[in-house]
Amino acid sequence: MMDETKQEYFDIVDENNKSTSQKATRYESHTEGLWHRTVHVYLFKKMNNDIEFLVHLRAKTKDLNPNKWDTRFGGHLKSGETIEEAVAGELQDEISLTLEPANLIQGEVLKSDKFPNREFTNVYYYKFLNELSFLNFNDGEVQEIRWMKSPDILKSLAENPEKWSAGKNGFSKILTTLQSKL
């Protein structure tokens, strides 16, 4: 039995993303189909007319999509945590990046009902202006990072979908939303 003090708890919301004032463990949320919130942060830079994204290779030990490339950083909101705290915390934990709010662009809230995993994902875009050497991977979730131009990501998603944690259609929507905000 797992130590109760080490359990990760999520605030539970209803199918309209409204708080139910309940909380549940990560395990309960993902096995009982309880709605909860996540954040996804896409790090990008604009070079001439190209948008490049910082992609990363997920750790071999991840429970979902191990050893696959990902276009986003992020995770679940822990019980009592605000969306802003989750964005800052995930970037700090995964790549040792201290959030500069002026570089953050708010995106959409996406509803994903893939029972039993039911989530409302708060999407953000972060304009990253530093060198990659500025980042560190302290929590063991990231193996490698690199910049990729958006057409190259779309091509790889189409030709090698098994190497990616997400699909081409989802990334296309993310790219279109970002382009509309720049």
C-alpha positions in Angstrom: 0.0 0.0 0.0 1.3 3.5 -0.9 2.2 5.9 1.8 -0.8 8.3 2.2 1.5 11.3 2.8 3.2 10.7 -0.6 0.0 10.5 -2.6 -0.6 13.3 -5.2 -4.0 14.8 -4.8 -6.0 16.6 -7.5 -9.0 19.0 -7.1 -12.0 17.4 -8.8 -14.1 19.4 -11.2 -17.4 18.6 -13.0 -17.9 18.1 -16.7 -18.1 21.9 -17.1 -14.7 22.6 -15.3 -16.5 23.9 -12.2 -15.1 22.9 -8.8 -16.9 20.1 -6.9 -14.9 21.0 -3.7 -13.7 17.4 -3.7 -10.2 16.0 -4.1 -8.9 12.6 -5.1 -5.6 10.9 -5.6 -3.9 10.7 -9.0 -4.7 7.0 -9.1 -8.4 7.5 -8.2 -8.7 10.3 -10.8 -7.3 8.2 -13.6 -9.1 5.0 -12.8 -12.6 6.3 -11.8 -12.9 8.9 -14.6 -12.9 11.9 -12.3 -12.5 15.3 -14.1 -9.4 17.2 -13.1 -7.1 20.0 -14.5 -3.7 20.0 -16.2 -1.4 22.6 -17.8 0.6 22.4 -21.0 3.3 24.9 -21.8 4.8 25.2 -25.3 8.2 26.9 -25.4 8.7 28.6 -28.7 10.8 31.2 -30.5 10.1 33.0 -33.7 12.9 33.1 -36.2 12.1 35.2 -39.3 8.8 33.7 -40.4 9.3 30.3 -38.7 8.1 29.3 -35.3 10.4 26.8 -33.6 9.3 24.8 -30.6 11.5 23.3 -27.9 10.7 19.6 -28.0 11.9 17.0 -25.5 12.4 13.3 -25.2 10.4 12.0 -22.3 12.1 9.8 -19.7 12.1 6.0 -20.2 10.5 5.7 -16.7 7.4 7.9 -17.4 4.0 6.1 -16.9 2.5 7.7 -20.1 4.4 7.8 -23.4 7.8 6.9 -22.1 10.8 7.5 -24.4 8.7 9.5 -26.9 9.2 13.1 -28.1 6.9 15.7 -26.8 6.1 19.3 -27.9 4.9 20.5 -24.5 5.9 20.7 -20.8 3.4 20.5 -18.0 1.5 18.3 -15.7 -1.5 18.1 -13.3 -2.7 20.8 -10.9 -2.2 19.5 -7.4 -4.9 20.1 -4.9 -5.1 23.7 -3.8 -2.7 24.9 -6.6 -3.7 27.7 -9.0 -3.2 27.4 -12.7 -0.4 30.1 -12.6 1.4 28.2 -9.8 1.2 25.0 -11.8 2.6 26.6 -14.9 5.5 28.1 -12.9 6.1 24.9 -10.9 6.1 22.5 -13.9 8.6 24.7 -15.8 10.8 24.9 -12.7 10.6 21.2 -11.9 11.0 19.8 -15.4 13.7 22.2 -16.9 14.7 24.6 -14.1 13.1 27.5 -15.8 12.0 30.5 -13.7 8.9 31.9 -15.3 9.0 35.4 -16.7 5.3 36.4 -16.8 5.8 38.9 -19.6 6.8 36.0 -22.0 3.7 33.9 -21.2 0.8 33.8 -23.6 -2.5 32.3 -22.5 -4.1 29.8 -24.9 -7.3 27.9 -24.8 -8.7 25.5 -22.2 -9.1 22.1 -23.9 -11.6 19.4 -22.7 -10.3 15.8 -23.2 -12.7 13.0 -22.3 -10.6 9.8 -22.8 -12.3 7.9 -20.1 -11.0 7.1 -17.5 -8.6 10.0 -18.1 -10.8 13.1 -18.1 -9.0 16.5 -18.1 -9.3 20.2 -18.7 -6.0 21.3 -20.1 -5.0 25.0 -19.7 -2.7 25.7 -22.7 0.1 28.4 -22.5 2.8 29.5 -24.8 6.1 30.7 -23.5 8.5 32.8 -25.5 11.9 31.4 -24.6 14.8 33.8 -25.3 17.7 32.1 -23.5 20.2 29.6 -24.6 19.4 25.9 -24.1 22.4 25.6 -21.7 20.3 27.7 -19.4 18.1 24.7 -18.7 18.6 21.7 -16.4 16.7 18.5 -16.0 16.6 17.8 -12.3 13.5 15.7 -11.9 14.3 12.8 -14.3 11.3 13.5 -16.6 13.3 14.8 -19.6 16.2 13.0 -21.4 17.0 15.5 -24.2 15.8 18.8 -25.7 16.1 20.4 -29.1 14.6 23.2 -31.2 12.5 22.1 -34.1 10.8 24.2 -36.8 7.0 23.7 -36.8 6.9 22.3 -40.4 9.5 19.7 -39.4 7.5 18.7 -36.3 4.3 18.3 -38.5 6.3 16.2 -41.0 7.7 14.0 -38.3 4.3 13.6 -36.6 2.8 12.5 -39.9 5.7 10.1 -40.9 6.7 8.8 -37.5 3.7 9.1 -35.1 5.0 6.3 -32.9 7.9 8.5 -31.9 5.7 11.2 -30.5 3.5 11.5 -27.4 0.8 13.5 -29.2 -0.8 13.6 -32.6 -0.5 15.8 -35.7 -4.0 17.2 -35.5 -3.6 18.4 -31.9 -0.3 20.0 -32.7 -1.7 21.7 -35.8 -4.4 23.3 -33.6 -1.8 24.4 -31.1 0.3 26.0 -33.9 -2.7 27.8 -35.4 -3.7 29.2 -32.0 -0.2 30.5 -31.4 0.0 32.0 -34.8 -3.2 33.9 -34.2 -1.8 35.4 -31.0 1.6 36.6 -32.4 
